[in-house]
Amino acid sequence: MATAFEELEKRVEALERIVEDSHAEPPHLPENPDEWTREDVIAFLRSQGVQISEPTPEELRLAAEWDALSEEEKQAHRAYMDSLQLDPPLSQIIIQNRR
């Protein structure tokens, strides 16, 4: 019986920490989005309870590949992606996968 009580006590303490943290002032983001840094946005989202993991090595590798492309190559890729016609539309695919 003492084990159940101890477990409940730990859970209450964890909830109290969450509630206490939720009353903390979230980090301030500059009014101009052009001034936001990656760290600013991540700190703000985490303060709002969003769980954000660090990028995986694969994601870092892909990001480095993208960064290495010239602006012309990036623009050509964006234009190609914008021209794609999905049937059904992506929004419909997402809705179906949520069911």
N, C-alpha and C positions, 0 to 999 in steps of 0.2 A: 504493500500500500504506500509506503514511503517513496518508492520509485515513481509511482504515478504522480504523487504530489510534487516531487522534485522536477519531474518533466513539465508539469503545468507551470511551476514557478519559472523555469527557464523560458518557456514559451511566452509567459506574461512579460518577463524582462525584455525579451526580443521585441515584442509588440510595443512596449513602452519606448524603446530606443527608436523604433520606426516613427512613432507618433512625435517624439521629441525632435527628430530630424526633419519631419515634415513641416514643423513650425519655423525652421531656419530660413533665413532670407536666401532665395536662390541667387546664384551668381548673376551679375549684371552683364547683359549683352549690349554692346554699343547700339545706338539707334540706327545707324547706317549699316545695313547688312554687308556692305563691301568691307567694313572694318572688322567683321567677325573672323576669328581664327578658328581653326579646327578644334583646338583645346577649349576655347570659349563655348562652342556649341556642345561639345561632349560633356563639359562640366554642367552646363545648364540642363541638358537632357537627363543626365544622371541625377541631378537634384530634383527632377520631376518624377523619378522612379523608373526611368527607362533603362533597361539593362543593355549595356553596350560592351561588346567584347573587343579585344585588340585584334587588328587584322592578322589573318593567317599568313604564313610565308607565301603561299600561292597568291593570295590577294595582293600582297606587297610586290610580288614579281610582276603580276599583271598591271598593277598601277605604274610600275617603273617602265614597262613596255609602252604604255599609253603616254606617259610623260616624255618618252624619247621620240615620239612621233612629231613630225613637223606640223605646224598649224594647218597647212594645206591637207595633209593626210587625215588629221582629226576632223576637219570640216567635211572632207569627202566621206568619211565614215559616218558622221552625223547625218549627212544628206541621204546616204544609203539607208540608214536605219529609219529615218523619217519617211522614206518612200515605201517602206514595207506595208503590205496590206494583209492583215491577219483575218482569217475566216475560221472560226468566229473571232470577234474583236477580243483583245487582251482583257478588257474589263469583264467580258462574259466568261472567259477561261478562269479568271480569278474567282468569280462568283461561284462557278461550278465546282472548283476545287475546295471551296470553303464548306460545301455541303457534305 
